[in-house]
Structure formats: C-alpha cells, structure tokens
Amino acid sequence: MLDRRTVLGLGAALAPVLAAAPAGARAQGPLYADDPTEIVRLWPGAAPGGEHATATLEIVERSPDPAQYRDRFATGIAEPLMTVFRPARPSGAAVLIIPGGGYKRVVIDKEGFEAARRLNAAGVTAFVLRYRLPADGWAAGPDAPLQDAQRALRIIRADAARYGLDPARVAVLGFSAGGHLAASLAARHAQPVYAAVDARDGVSARPDLAGLMYPVITMAAPHAHPGSREYLLGATPSEERIGAWSRERSVGADTPPTFLVHAADDSAVPVENSLMMFAALRAAKIPSELHVFEEGEHGFGLRLIQGKPAAIWPDLFLAWGARHGVFKAA
C-alpha cells in the first residue's frame, strides 16, 4: 500500500493521466488524485492468519469513461483498511460501509465512495471498508472478512473522540455480499473470531443499527446467491456450514435494529433473501423496516437508480436511523 505522502505526490503528478484511465486499468493503489487520503489500516502488523494467504492487491477500473463516473473494485486484499470520509458539518454519527462483490472482489466506488459522499451530505462520518476475501488462503477462511468487520467497528468506536463521534451512534451499512457481512457483524459481533491485538479489541463490535441493501442472506437453495456461497464456503459446503452461514438463522435478542432494501426484480440475489431476514427479525422482536421496490435489479447503489422510486432509499435510511437515535433528523 502507498503511504499518504506518496499518494499525494503521485496524484499531483499523474492527475491528468489517471482521470482518463481506461476500463480494465489496474494499479496497486488509488487511481485518482481526488480520492480521499485518510486511510486507517485495521491491524498494527500483518492481518491475522496470513501465513498461507495468496493475496496480491489489484484494483480494476470497469468504467468506460472514468471522467464521468468511476467503477472500481479490488481483489487480492492483503492489508484491509478503511477510507475515511469526513462531513463538512459532522453530526456525531458514523457508518461503517461494507461494499459488495460476491466475496470475490470488493467494490470501491458504486457501493463505497458514492454512498459515503451521500451520507457525508447528511452530516454522517463514513468509513468505507476494504476487507479480506475468504478464498485467498487466510487461516480463518470464511471468518476472515468478519475479523476485519469486527476490528473496523471497534476502531471507529474506540477512536470516536478523534473523529468527533458519539460512540453510541455507530451504524453499519452493507451492500449485496457486503450486506451478508454486515448481517454477520450484527449477529456475531460478540463472538471471538480473532485474538485481541490491542486495547481497542476490548470495545464492543455491536453496531447500533444495521442497514442491509439487497443483501445476500441465505446460503440455502433455492434463494442463495451461488457465487457468494462458493467464494465464502467452497464448491460443496455441508448442510451444517450452509446453516451456520445463513444469516436468517442467526438473528438473536442482541441483533441491532435493522433496515432492509431490495428490488423485486433482482435476478442475482432474489428478494426472498430480504424477506427471510425480515421475517427472522420480526420473530425475534428486533425493530426492523423493509422496503421492496418494484424495479432496480441488483447492485443499484445510488447512480443506477436515478429517477426511479428506489432512489429515495438514502432518505428512508437516514430518517429511520434518526427515529432510532443514531442519525439526526433532517
């Protein structure tokens, strides 16, 4: 990874070139000069369980015209991190944003940086997580992303004063497979999945509320997303593993209030994932709210639903979070 001084120097020197980076371009660090430079590395040394990991960072730009919009993803994540987005007028609330990518990659812009900027406009400090991927040989396997998510939430809460935050107003917002990871954090925040490395690990990893956007929830047929299941659990997971990683089966009394959004026409992650999760939350008497939009397909983020009814989801999420005392009412 590049340090802050190197990023700034490269950005100033290469801005005209990077602004025109073609689709498919690859780099070992930020591609654009205006990317945020406040980076929080999650682990004081190497990430845990990396003795046999095969991760080599690669960032891919898929946009045919990055000057108009950016559409990057990262693979081979050996050093998990958070990118910090600070609002002009902070309200004291924070959100850990967990982008999707089917546990094969981690989206950077569409479900990360773009969502962070929208939340900044509402005074929310956003932390975009770039987490390790389970198929890269980490000793923890499917728990490697959850190690990063727990550690990230703890850092945000432990360092709340540094960011001007209220440690009791920290939410998580996950998209697609990132929604599965956010749901895992919500359900398994108290389960020890790594050995403590410093005092921050004594802080609770429980989000004060969770937002799940078109989330992968179940690992069971017929509604599982096959790609996410394979990259998380392997090609032929046992029924026991399928059950253990189906988040509708892990809702408990300490699961935080949860907000769900899905499109009925989602052909990648069926809407039944959110319906099953909502039913489990209701059965456990967890405060929850579900919005199902007629159209939107999968992975719509913010940019792909402009002018459609689903574009209102950030306002709904912020208003719901305000009712639960995390965000400030508009």
N, C-alpha and C positions, 0 to 999 in steps of 0.2 A: 504494500500500500504506500501511497505517496503521502509525505507529511504536508502540513498546511503551507509552509513556505514554498515547497516545490510546486504544489497545486497552483498557488497564486502566480508564481513565475511562469509556469507553463501556460496558464490561462491567458496572461497578458501577451505572451509571445505568439500563441497559436490561435487566439480567438477567431480571426478571420477564416482559418482553415477548419477549425472544429465546428464552426457554425454551419459549414457546408458538408459535414461528414456524411458519406453515402450510407444507404441501408446496407447492413451487413458489416459495417466497420467494427473493428474490435480494438480494445485498449485495456491496459492494466490499471486504469484509474478513471477519474471523471473526464468526460469527453468535452464538456463545455465550460467556458470561462465564468458563466454566471451561476454555476452550481454552488450550493451552499458549501462553505469550507469548515463549518463547525462539525467535527466528527468525533463521536465517542466510541472508542474501542471497548468491547464488552469485558474482555479478560485482561488482567495485568500481564500475563505471559501468553503462551500459546493456548488456544482453545482446548478444553479437556478431551482426552481420548483420541488424539490425532496421530498416534504412533504409526498407524497403517492407513491414514487418510490419503486420498489421491487428488485432493482439490487443488486446482490451479486457476486463479481468478481469470475470468474472461467476461468482458462487457460487450454486448452486441446491440447495435442500433438497427431497429427494424423500420424506422420511418423513411419513406421515400423522399421526404423534404423536411429535415430537422429544423430548418429556419421557420417552418410553420408550426410543427409540433414534434415532440420527441417521444420515442417509444423504445426505451432501452430495457434490457434485462441482464442479470448477472448469473453466471454459473461458476462452479469451482470455488466456492467461498470458503477460504481457509481462515480468514480473520473477520469474524462477524462484527458488525458495527451499527451505530445509529447515526443518521444525519439529522441535525437539529434545525428546526425552523422556528424562529422567534417572531412573534407578532409585534406590530408597532405599539399596540396597547394591550399588554397581557392581562388576562382576567384571573390568572392564578390556576386555571385548569390546564391539564395536559392530556394528550392522547398518544399512545404508542400505536403507530400504524404498521400493520403487517401485510405487505402486498402478497398477491398470489403468484402462481407459476407452476401449479401442479406438482409441487415438491421436486420438480426437475430443474427449475430456474427460479429466480426472484425478480419480479417486475420492479422497475425503478421509477418510471415516470407516471404511467397511467393510474396506478393504484398506490403510488407512493408520493412523489413530489407534488403532483397535481392536487391530490387530496390534502396534503399538508398546507399548501398555499390557501386552499379554500377554508380550512379550519383556522389558519392564521387570521383571515379576514374577520373571524368572529372572536378574536382575542385568545384563541387556544394555542398553546405551545405544542408543537408536533415533533415527534421523534420517529423517523422512518427507519424501520428495522431491516437490515440485510443479514439474514440468518443462514446458518449452515444447512446443507441439504443431506437427507438421510442416506442416500445411495453413494456417498463419496468416501465410504470406508471408516467413518467415525465409530469409535468403540460403542457409543451409546445407541447407534443405529437410529431407529425412529424417534428416540428421545433427544437426539442432538438439537433439532430445532427448538424443542421445548426448553432445553437447557438455556439456549440463547434468549428465548422469550422471558423466562423467569428472571434471568440475570438483568435483562434490559429494564423490566418493570421495577426491579429492586433498585437499580441505579437511579432511575428517574425519581423514585420516592425518597431514597436516601440523600440525593443531591438536590432536593426540592428548593432549598434556600438559594442555591447557586443560580437556579433558573427563575426564581421569583414565583414558585408554585406552592399550592396548598397540597401537602402530601395525601390528604383525604379526598382529592379530586383528580384522580388519575384513571383514565379510561383506556380501553384497548379497542381498536377498530381493524378488523381483518377482512380481506377480500379473497373469495374463492378458496384455494388451499390455505391461504393465509387466514381465512375465516375458520378453517379447521384448527389451525394452530392457535388462533385467538380463543376458540372454544376450549381447546385443550388447556390453555393457560387459565381460563375461567374455572374449569372443572378441577384442574390438577395443580393449582397454584401452591398448595401446601405439601405436595408430595416431593420428597427429596430426590432429584434426578442428577445432582452433581454435588461434589464435596465443596464446602464453603471455601472461598479464597480470600475473603476479607470481611470487614465488619458490615459491609453493605448486604451480605447474604443473611444477616440476621433480621433484615427488614421484610415485611410481608410482600409477596408477589401477587397478591389478590388485586385484580382491577376493581375499581369502584363501580364500573359498569362496562358492559361489552357491547360492541356493535359488530354484527356479522353480515357482510354483504355477499349475496349469492354464494353462501358458504358450502364447501364440501363438509358434510356432517357424517353420513353413514359410510361404512366400509362394506356393507352387506348388499348383495344383489337384491332387487334389480336396479336400485337407485344410486349405487355407488358410482363415483367417477373413476373409471378403470385406471387412468394414468396416475392419478394421485395415489390410489391404493397400491399400485405396483411400485412406484418410487418410494413410498413410505414403508410398505410391508413386504415387498418382494412379489414375485410372479404367482406364487401359490401359497398364500398365507393360510394358516389353520383357522378353523372356526373360532377358536379361543382368541387368536390375535385379532380377527375381524371384530369380534365383540368388544375386546378391550380398547380398540381404537375407533369405535363408532360412538361419536360424541353424544348422540341422543340417549345412550345408555349410561352416561356418566354424570348426568345432572344431579346435583345434591343440594342440601339445605344451604350450603355456603357459596353456591354459584351466584355471581353478582347479577343484578338486573340486566336484561339482555334485549337488544333491539335487532330485528332482522329485516332484511330487504332482499327480494328476489323478483325475477321476471318469470311470468307464467310460461313464456315461450323459450326458456333456457333449454337448449338442446345438448349442452355439455354437462352441466350439473343440474339434474332435474329439481324442480321446485319442491318436490317431496322432501328434499334434504331440510329445507327450512320449515316445512310443515311438521316433519317429525320432531325437529328440535323444539318448535313452539309448543307442540303437544307435551313433550317431556318437561319443559319449563312450567307449563300450566299445572301438570300433575304434581310437580314439586313445589307449587305455590311461589314460584320465583316471578317477581314483576317482569313483564315482558310485553313487547309490542311487535307485531309482524305486519309488513306492507308487501303485498304481492301486486306487481304491476302487470298489465296485460302484455306489454311488449318491452323489449330491452335486450333480449338474448343474454349471452354470458359475457362477463368481463367488461361491462359498460363503463365502469368508473364514473367520471364526470363528462369527459369530452364526447363520448359516443352517444349520449342521450340528450344532447342539447335540443330544445324544442319539443321534447316528449314529456309525458307526465312524470316519468321516473326521475327526471332532472331535479325534482324537488327533494330528493332523499336527504341531502345535507341539512336542509332547513328542518326536516322532520327529526333527524337525528339530534341536532342541536337543541331543538325545542323539547324533545323527550328527555335529553340529558339535563336540561335546565330544571325540568319538573322533578328530577331525581337528585338535584342539588350539586351536580358536577359542573355543568356549564352555567353561564349567566344568561338570563332571559334577554331576548332582543329588545 
